[in-house]
Amino acid sequence: MIKEWIKLVVATAFEVGWVVGLKHAENPMHWAGTVFAIIVSFYLLIQSGKKLPVGTAYAVFTGLGTAGTVMAEIFMFNEPLLFSKVGLILILLAGVIGLKMLTPSESKKEGRSA
């Protein structure tokens, strides 16, 4: 099950890449990288969704992607760092962590102890 969560986190990293790419791509090479990131991102999301609950996987994917995109804009493109943004990202991450903690592992689903 850990492998599926790792796939999901990697998918999220690629999601941040393609979202940033959509805004900042300026030449064919950048656009090719953006398309590649889209393909990898959704492939890994689909693969992780085969074992994880789809709703949880998608919520984690979009939540971490949103937080990552905002952070990339702040650190890479000099967007202003507002405490309200940070607070809202922390609330979003708390929800993502809560969903992950509430997702039963395979061993719990099968009646075994973890």
Rosetta blueprint (number, residue, H / E / L):
1 M L
2 I H
3 K H
4 E H
5 W H
6 I H
7 K H
8 L H
9 V H
10 V H
11 A H
12 T H
13 A H
14 F H
15 E H
16 V H
17 G H
18 W H
19 V H
20 V H
21 G H
22 L H
23 K H
24 H H
25 A L
26 E L
27 N L
28 P H
29 M H
30 H H
31 W H
32 A H
33 G H
34 T H
35 V H
36 F H
37 A H
38 I H
39 I H
40 V H
41 S H
42 F H
43 Y H
44 L H
45 L H
46 I H
47 Q H
48 S H
49 G H
50 K L
51 K L
52 L L
53 P L
54 V H
55 G H
56 T H
57 A H
58 Y H
59 A H
60 V H
61 F H
62 T H
63 G H
64 L H
65 G H
66 T H
67 A H
68 G H
69 T H
70 V H
71 M H
72 A H
73 E H
74 I H
75 F H
76 M H
77 F H
78 N L
79 E L
80 P L
81 L L
82 L L
83 F H
84 S H
85 K H
86 V H
87 G H
88 L H
89 I H
90 L H
91 I H
92 L H
93 L H
94 A H
95 G H
96 V H
97 I H
98 G H
99 L H
100 K H
101 M H
102 L H
103 T L
104 P L
105 S L
106 E H
107 S H
108 K H
109 K H
110 E L
111 G L
112 R L
113 S L
114 A L
